[in-house]
Amino acid sequence: MEAQKYKAQVRSQSLLNSLLNVIFAPKQNNLKLSLDLAYKTPPEWAEQVMTDFDSFLQDHADCERKASSMAMSFVAKCPDKVEIIPELIDTALEELEHFQSVYQLMEKRGIRLPDRMPKDTYVDRLIKLCRSSVEERLMDRLLIASILECRGAERFKLVADAAEDEEIKKFYKKLWTSEAKHGHIFVKFALNYWPENEVYERLNFLNDEEGKICKSTPWRAALH
């Protein structure tokens, strides 16, 4: 049984690596992107989350709601970017479905949505890295969205690995594959409008800065 469990974990890690390897490295002959997060979240983070999992679910639901709103905000603010609007709408709908799924899990556990959520200082610090001009800020927001999705995928996998409840384990195992895919989508959006050398240079900078921010952010029963 232990051998089977180990093999399953290896397969899961291999799949995560394959999915994340479509995001941040410079292209060669065709569109190839890969990601290696600058900071790796220790497994102990998930162990702490599991001690107050109800609060984590509340925060997770809020993050999915915000992710859906973020995708639609790109549509509202950039109506001229017609090449990416259909996929942005699809992404917003998928994130809304994630919110619904998390909420249904909350209902089963007798958890309600909170009246107010604590401020997410991690995200606030990332947004402060964005440049001020309209086009540069858009690029930065898209790339930060990619990093956020990849960080979420990494941490959802840690939750899946740490969970003892089979329903929770299966739920988060399914979820992290979807979030990893979204990381690729937002980088692809950016490549529609800016030269790849500019995109990757900025992406590498933001990835490094996110690692510093993530490492310095105190752990709590929340995604970030």
SVG drawing of the C-alpha trace seen along z (x, -y; Angstrom):
<svg xmlns="http://www.w3.org/2000/svg" viewBox="-25 -56 40 58">
<polyline fill="none" stroke="black" stroke-width="0.4" points="0.0,0.0 2.8,-2.4 4.5,-1.6 1.3,-2.4 0.9,-5.6 4.5,-6.7 4.0,-5.9 0.8,-7.9 2.6,-10.9 5.4,-10.6 2.9,-10.6 1.1,-13.6 4.3,-15.6 5.3,-14.6 2.0,-15.8 2.3,-19.1 5.8,-19.6 4.5,-18.9 1.7,-21.4 3.9,-24.1 6.5,-23.6 4.2,-25.4 4.6,-28.8 7.8,-30.9 10.9,-29.9 11.8,-31.6 10.3,-30.1 12.4,-28.1 10.9,-27.2 7.3,-27.3 5.3,-28.4 7.0,-26.8 6.7,-28.4 7.8,-27.0 7.7,-28.0 9.9,-27.3 8.5,-29.3 11.3,-31.2 10.1,-30.1 8.9,-26.6 6.2,-26.3 7.3,-23.8 4.9,-20.9 4.6,-22.2 2.5,-25.0 -0.3,-22.6 0.0,-20.9 -0.8,-24.2 -3.7,-24.9 -5.3,-21.6 -5.4,-22.6 -8.0,-25.3 -9.4,-23.9 -12.8,-25.6 -11.1,-29.1 -9.0,-28.0 -12.1,-27.0 -13.6,-30.5 -10.5,-32.1 -10.2,-29.8 -13.8,-30.6 -13.0,-34.3 -9.9,-33.8 -11.9,-32.0 -14.5,-34.7 -11.7,-37.3 -10.1,-35.3 -13.3,-35.3 -13.8,-39.0 -10.2,-39.7 -10.6,-37.9 -13.8,-39.9 -12.1,-43.1 -9.6,-42.6 -12.5,-42.3 -14.1,-45.5 -10.9,-47.6 -9.5,-46.3 -12.4,-46.0 -9.9,-46.6 -8.0,-43.4 -10.5,-41.3 -8.0,-38.4 -8.1,-37.4 -11.6,-38.4 -13.3,-35.0 -10.7,-33.1 -10.9,-35.6 -14.6,-35.0 -14.0,-31.2 -11.5,-31.7 -13.9,-33.8 -16.6,-31.2 -14.3,-28.4 -13.1,-30.3 -16.8,-31.0 -17.4,-27.2 -14.5,-26.7 -16.1,-29.1 -19.4,-27.2 -17.5,-23.9 -15.8,-25.3 -19.0,-26.8 -20.8,-23.4 -18.0,-21.8 -18.4,-24.5 -22.2,-23.8 -21.5,-20.1 -19.3,-21.1 -21.8,-23.7 -19.6,-26.6 -21.0,-30.0 -19.3,-32.7 -17.8,-35.3 -19.2,-38.9 -15.7,-40.3 -12.4,-38.8 -9.0,-39.9 -6.9,-42.0 -4.7,-39.9 -1.3,-41.6 0.5,-39.2 -1.6,-40.2 -1.5,-43.9 2.3,-43.7 2.3,-42.1 0.0,-44.7 2.4,-47.4 5.0,-46.0 2.9,-47.0 4.2,-49.9 2.0,-53.0 1.5,-53.3 -1.6,-51.7 0.1,-49.2 2.9,-48.3 0.4,-47.9 -1.7,-45.6 1.3,-43.4 2.3,-43.3 -1.3,-42.4 -1.4,-39.5 1.9,-38.2 1.0,-38.5 -2.2,-36.6 0.0,-33.8 2.1,-33.7 -0.9,-33.7 -2.5,-30.8 0.8,-28.8 1.2,-29.5 -2.4,-28.4 -1.7,-25.2 1.4,-24.5 -0.5,-25.0 -3.6,-23.1 -1.4,-20.1 0.2,-20.4 -3.4,-20.5 -4.3,-17.4 -1.2,-15.6 -1.8,-16.6 -5.5,-15.9 -6.7,-12.7 -10.3,-13.1 -10.6,-11.4 -13.2,-13.8 -11.0,-16.8 -8.0,-15.0 -9.8,-14.3 -11.2,-17.8 -7.9,-19.5 -6.1,-17.0 -8.5,-17.9 -8.3,-21.6 -4.6,-22.1 -4.4,-20.8 -6.9,-23.4 -5.1,-26.2 -1.8,-25.3 -3.4,-25.5 -4.6,-29.1 -1.0,-30.1 -0.2,-29.2 -3.2,-31.1 -2.3,-34.5 1.3,-34.3 -0.1,-33.5 -2.4,-36.5 0.6,-38.8 2.5,-37.4 -0.3,-38.6 0.7,-42.2 4.4,-42.4 7.7,-41.0 8.6,-37.8 11.9,-39.1 10.0,-41.9 7.4,-39.5 10.0,-37.0 12.3,-39.6 9.4,-41.1 8.0,-37.7 11.3,-36.6 11.6,-39.8 8.0,-39.4 8.6,-35.7 11.6,-36.6 9.8,-39.3 6.8,-37.1 9.2,-34.5 10.5,-37.1 7.0,-38.3 5.7,-34.7 8.6,-33.7 8.2,-36.7 4.4,-36.4 3.4,-34.7 1.5,-31.5 -2.2,-31.5 -5.2,-29.3 -5.4,-31.0 -4.1,-30.4 -1.6,-33.2"/>
</svg>
